[in-house]
């Protein structure tokens, strides 16, 4: 009885709070933050444009000029409520994921809080009909935890996919870089040609390197930033060799040719490794899925007769 009275008194307050969080989540979904793209937009403006500021601010939509900054402030306020000791690590992960949606660190933390509140609100309203207060509170807490952790899993998946995409595109990109440099192009022009040829994570990073070089960043520093942003082992090795060759005065075409051969060899070895690992995986599937099904199909019709024969033999004894 006391639990029901407590539930009746607290339920309106909890409903109001969770409803407000759900409204903010829907608001954010309709107009995601885009202010985090400012620096990338300015850098990309130097590639293929004569005037990087050709888009007038007043020519943008009302959503971009008015709504998005408000959303950004709300997310930043919510993100600032958490400790800042992991902000640098989270910023590095967002960079490795390619800055999805232009989210900053505070935007991402605020997004996690909003999703947690929306999930808790949904669970609260769904289970509040035919359950006690403790059951509703337990389910809301579980939903809130799932909503808070879901963006983290999403970000980890994006990082993994982007690293795989960069590693797969690197050998072909090095081949094209080698051809361009040996044909007489400068290294910057060869990078830009690779960036224009494909539209993947590696070509986007090459375009960003060219943009940084054009705004005055030294070549070695731009390459180091490339390795730090991607955190791909093969690309980091290539960048280290390229920086050393620049310091020692070695021909870039020779270095690119050697690295392209090594990357093709690594890709072939990786494919062979995956082919050998497929045999073990097939054995696991055969033992746990294919063979039991085969036994059921083959021995299933004869199972009653075998059982009858065994019962008659035991009865005869």
N, C-alpha and C positions, 0 to 999 in steps of 0.2 A: 504494500500500500504506500509506504514511504517512498519507495523507488518510483512508483507511478506519479506521485505528487512532485517529486524532484524533476522527473522528466517533463511534466506539464509546465513547470516554471521556467526551466532552462531552454526548452525546445524553441520558443519564439526567438530568443537571442541568438542561438546557434543558427537557426534558419536565416536570420537577417544577415549575419556575417558571411555564411557560405554562399548565400544568394548574391551578395555584393562581389565576392571573389569570382563567381561564375560569370557575372556581367562583365567584369574587367577582362576575363579570359576570352569571352566572345568578342569584345571590343578589340582586343589585341589580334585575334585571328582575322578579323575583317580588315585591319590596317596594320600589318607588321612593320616593325621599326626598320628604317632604311638609312638612318643617319650614320651608321657605322661604315657605310660605303664611301664616305667622303674622300678619304685618302686614296683608296683604290681607284675611284673615278678620276681624280686629278692625275694620278700616275698614268692611267690608261689613256687619258686625254692627249698625252704627248706622243702616242703611237698612232700613226695614220691620220693625224689632225694637224692642221696648220694653226688653229687657235683652240687651246684647251678649254677656254671659257666661252665657247660659242653658244652654249645653251644658257639663255637668260633665266634668272630665277623666277621672274614673273611669268614666264612661259610654262612653268611647271603646274601640275594639277593642285587643287586645293588640298587633296589628301597628303601630297608630299610636303607642301608648305606649312600646313596648319595642324593636321591630325597626327602625322608621324612624329613631329617633335614632342607633342603631348604624350604619346605612347612611350616615346623614348624616356621622357622624364619619369613617368610612372614606373617603368621597368628599372631604371637606374636607382630610383628611391627604394624599391623592393630589394634590388641587388645589394645596395649598401647596408642592409640590415644584417648581412652575414659577415663573419670574420674575413679579413682581407689577406690572410696568409697564403691562401691557395689561388689568389687572383692571377699571379704570373703563370702558374702552371695551367690554369684554365685558359688564359690568353694564348699560350703556346698551342694548346689543343685546338682551339678555334682556328688558329692560323694553319695548323696541319690539316684541318678539315676543309680548308678553302674559304673560311669566313662565310658559313652558310647563312643566307638571308641577311647578310650585313650585320649580324648580331655582335655586339660588344660583350665584354665580360659581365658587366652589370645587366645588360639585356638578357643574357642567358640565365643568370641567377634569378632574375625577376621572372623569367619564363618558367623556371622550375617551381618557383613559389606559387605562381598563378595556376599552373597545371595541378599542383598539389591541392590547392584550395578548390578548384573546379571538380577534381575527382572526389574529394571529401564531400562536397555539396551534393554531387550526383548520388553517391552512395548513401548519404544521409536521407535524402528524399525518397530513394528507392526502398530502403529497408525500414523506414520509420512507420510504415503502415501497420504491419502485423508483428512487430518485434518489440522487446523491452528496450529501455534506454541503454543498458550496458551492451546489448547485442548491436544496437545501432552505432554506438560509439566505437566499438571494436571494429566493425566493418568500415566505418568512416576513416579510422586511423590507418587501416590496411590500404584502403584506396588512396589516401593521402600519400603514404609511403611509395606506392606504385607510381602515382603521378609525379612525385618528386624525382624518382630515379629514372623514369622513362627518357627524359631528354639526355641524360648521361649515357645511356645505352645507345641512343640514336647518334650522339656525337662520336662515340667510339666506333660504331659501325661506319660512319662517314670517313673517319680517319683511316680505317683499315682499307676501305674501298679505294680511297684516293691514293694511298701508298702503293697498292697493287696496280692501279692504273698508271702511275708514274713509272714503276719498275718495268711494266710491260712495254711502255712506249719509248723507254730510254734507248734501246739498241737501234731502232729505226731512226730515232732523232739524231743519234750520233752518226749514223751512216749519211744522213742528209747534211749534217753539219760538215762532215768530212768532204763530201762532194762540193758543197758551196765554197769552202775555204780553198780547196784545191783548184776550183774554177776561177779564183781570183777575188772572191768576196771577202770583205773584212769580217772579223769575228762577230761584231755587232750586227752587221747585215745578214750574216748567216743565221744567227739566232732569230732575228726578225722574220726571215724566210721560213724557218721551221715553225715559228708561232703562227704565221699566216697559212701554212699548209694544212695544219690539223687544228682541231678544237677539242683538246683534252686538258687534263690537269697539268701535264708537263709543258704543253705549248702556252698555257696561260702563265705559268711561272717564267718561261722564257720571255714572254712579252713584258712581264713585270721587271725582269732584269734589264731589258733594253730601256724601259721607261726610267729606271733608276740611273742608268748610265747617261741618259740624255739630260737628266736634271742635275748632273754633276757628281754623282757618286762614283768613286773609283771602281774599276772593273773587278779587282780582287775582293773588295768589300761587297759588291753586289753578288758575286758568286758565293761568298761566305753566307750572306743572308739567304740565298737560295737554299743552301744546304741546311741551314738552321730552320727554315720554314717547313721544309718537306720531311726531314728526318728519315730519308730513304738511304739505305746503306750504299747501294751502288752509285747513286747520284752524289753522295757525300765523297765517295772515293774518287769519282771523276772530277769533282770540284777541287779536291786536294791536289790531285796530279796536275790539273790545269793551272792552279795558282803557283805550284812549284815550277812548272815549265815557264811561266811568265817571269818569275824571279830569276831563273837561271838563263833565260834567253833561248830556250829550245823552241824549235819551229812548232807552231800550233797545229799545222796540218799533220805533222808526224805524230804528235801526241793524240790527236783525234783519231787518226787511222789505227793506232795501237789500241786505244780504248774501245773503239768500235769492234775490233776483233775480239777483245776480251769480253765485252758485253754479249756478243753473239754466242761465244763459248759458254758463258754463264747461263744464258737462256736455254741453250741446248742441254746443259747438265741439269738444270732445274726441271726441264720437261722429262728427261729420263728418270730423275728422282721421283717425280709424280707418277710416272708410269709404273715404276717398281712398287710404289706405295699402294697403287690401285689393286695389285694382286692380294695384298693383305686385307684390304677393305672388302674385296669381293668374297674372300673366305669367310669373313664375319657375317656377311649378308647370307651366304649359302647355309651356314651352320644354324643361324637363328631364325631365318625366314623361309628360305627355299626348301631345305630338306624337311623341316616339320610339315610344311604344306604338302610336299610330295608323299610323305609317309601317310598323311591323313587320306589323301586321294587313293593311294594304292592299297593300304591296309584297312581303310575305313569300312568298305563293304564286307570284308572277311572278319572283322572284329567280333561280331555277334557269334559267328560259327566257332571261332577259336575259343571264345568264352564258354560256349555250350560244351565244347569238347573237353575243356579243362574241368568244367564242373562235373561232367559225367565220369571223367577219369578219377576225380577225387571222391565222387560218390561210390564208385565201384570198389575202391579200397576200403 
